[in-house]
Amino acid sequence: MHPLTGSRLLIVDDEQRNTKLLTDIFRAQGFDAIPLNDANEVIGAVASYEPDLIILDVMMPGKTGFELTREIKAQEHWKHIPIILLTALADRDSCVSGLECGAEDYVSKPFNRRELLARVNNLLKLKKLHDFQHQNLRLLEEYDSVTGLPKKDILMELIDTLIKQKNNANVCVCVCEVDMDQTLIGLLSSHDRDLSERQVSRTVVERMSSIFPPGMLLGCLGSGKFGVVLEAGEEEGATHLRLLQQKLSLPILVEGQEFFLKFSIGYAPPPHPRLEWIVLFNHAEIAALEARKEGGNLVKRFAPEMDAVNHERWWMSRALFQAVREQQFEVYYQPQVDILQESLVGFEALLRWKTPEKGHISPARFIPLAEENGQIYDISLWMMEQVCQQIALWKRAGKRLRMAINISPVQLHRDEFTQDFVDLFTRYRLSPNDFELELTETSLMDPKGGGQLRELWSQGFDIAIDDFGTGYSNLEYLRKYPFNRLKIDRSFISNICDSGDDFAIVKAILAIAEHMGFKVIAEGIETVDQLARLRSLGCHEAQGYLFSKPAPAANATAMLFNGLKAPA
């Protein structure tokens, strides 16, 4: 049987003998052909009949084939229906006009039967291919490609269809999150990691399916995150979840290595008095977040008090995804000053986030969450590109100075980080001398991070330890890694004029730095007395509100060209 047999054709011509002839030809080939002799009924026929192809006569009373083609193609859900125009017009311009209206082809009257069938078959093949691709795209949008599970929107539709009639009376809603970073720790190859994440996801789904009873709905809420709806009371649901916890605690074999899943399970128990499903899933996610905060590999029941404690964190983790897509971030710049000359020697680039709902969010709140969620890498790459653009603008205007950028431990853990950064500054024709990379002491604990650090230093980047003295304070790091600068944390500076202990700590840091050949910059300078005390100790540089708060690029440009305002 021909693969196009059964395709629906709508044949429109005001001459009945023409539609009968065409209908007989196509029905003999196995097509489902419907004749129509009134041009004014075409739009209604397309809506009810949903043809796979339309054959339109050009010259008809009421509406021409050109007008009908324009109307049909103007509808989003009809524009992929191929149209063939039948025309007795001999001039080429009329044929071109039909194509400009959106028709896929035209055939001149009197037509050749073989030619017409060939053109119809070719267009139907193209439509069949388009429909197949469109269906696959829809499936990709609605179902997870790794597990085959419905995504969140489809899962909600299934819940509404299958369970909502039961009045939510005896249903547990559960969210299970697998921390891929912690589960697959030790896998360095990004290629191997991608395959391994797929294997882990499939294994989790298999284990969940083996535990839960018939009537369970399972969906994919994101990478490594699964939603479950159980027709069960709280006691029965909790029993199944404890079994799942035991099952997920078993080792998993990936690429010949044994791994242990790092997971968090949260659930919202029945009864649910008229709560929306999306709210119940939010409650289960908050409970899973609580389980993760307590170390993971736990099952946590949602309780109302969790909502108050975790709602902001839950909201922020979702708002961050939107912020990345909509570029809600902005880079601010805080000047770094030579203490003796009180002159501008550099800027520190700092990330700021202003949300449409809640205004500015403190970096101290969102950056740790972005690091935990793995979003910090994409956010930081975006920030570094903005910084590179700004440096390039200043250099073209004849201004050049050092730009300090904070580097997260998460970035150093990524194999591609060094190359991504080098690609960025090369694209903007910058050099490593334009940058200083600031790392906290905790970044140095990971041997892999140390390896990337040496690679960056070998490229010519200056390296600074940020917040020195507040982390692990292991002086071995000062010998082990190639640093150029130490930053004294503001917690020691704020009381340097009043506390003998803080004064002694700052003095000791400066002595170590002088012995080892490091420059020192003090941050958090707010008063002239603090500046004078640091100058007396021989500190090299400073930054803080005394000189300027972090400022947008336009303000930083004004400082660069007009100079800093002298401290009062």
Salt bridges, closest charged atoms under 4 A:
ASP13 OD2 - LYS109 NZ 3.13
GLU15 OE1 - ARG17 NH1 3.10
ASP24 OD2 - LYS20 NZ 3.04
ASP52 OD1 - ARG8 NH2 3.71
ASP52 OD1 - LYS127 NZ 3.64
ASP57 OD1 - LYS109 NZ 2.94
GLU71 OE2 - LYS63 NZ 2.86
GLU76 OE1 - LYS79 NZ 3.20
GLU104 OE2 - LYS73 NZ 2.93
ASP105 OD1 - ARG119 NH1 2.80
GLU115 OE2 - ARG119 NE 2.89
ASP131 OD2 - LYS127 NZ 2.78
ASP131 OD1 - HIS130 ND1 3.41
GLU142 OE1 - ARG138 NH1 2.49
ASP160 OD1 - LYS164 NZ 3.79
GLU177 OE2 - LYS225 NZ 3.93
GLU177 OE1 - ARG292 NH1 2.79
ASP181 OD1 - ARG193 NH2 2.65
ASP194 OD2 - ARG198 NE 3.68
GLU197 OE2 - ARG193 NE 3.55
GLU231 OE1 - LYS166 NZ 2.69
GLU234 OE2 - ARG301 NE 2.44
GLU236 OE2 - HIS240 NE2 3.64
GLU285 OE2 - LYS152 NZ 3.50
GLU285 OE1 - LYS225 NZ 3.00
GLU285 OE1 - ARG318 NH2 1.65
GLU290 OE1 - LYS293 NZ 3.95
GLU294 OE2 - LYS300 NZ 3.20
GLU312 OE2 - ARG365 NH2 1.70
GLU342 OE2 - ARG535 NH2 2.79
GLU348 OE1 - LYS487 NZ 3.05
GLU372 OE2 - ARG292 NE 3.06
GLU372 OE1 - ARG313 NH2 2.50
GLU385 OE2 - ARG427 NH1 2.90
ASP415 OD1 - LYS448 NZ 2.76
GLU416 OE2 - ARG414 NE 2.96
ASP434 OD2 - LYS395 NZ 3.12
ASP434 OD1 - ARG400 NE 3.08
GLU436 OE2 - ARG402 NE 3.99
GLU436 OE2 - ARG485 NE 2.39
GLU438 OE2 - LYS487 NZ 3.10
ASP446 OD2 - HIS413 NE2 3.81
GLU476 OE1 - ARG479 NH2 2.73
GLU523 OE1 - LYS487 NZ 3.37
GLU541 OE1 - ARG402 NH2 2.85
GLU541 OE1 - ARG485 NH1 3.14
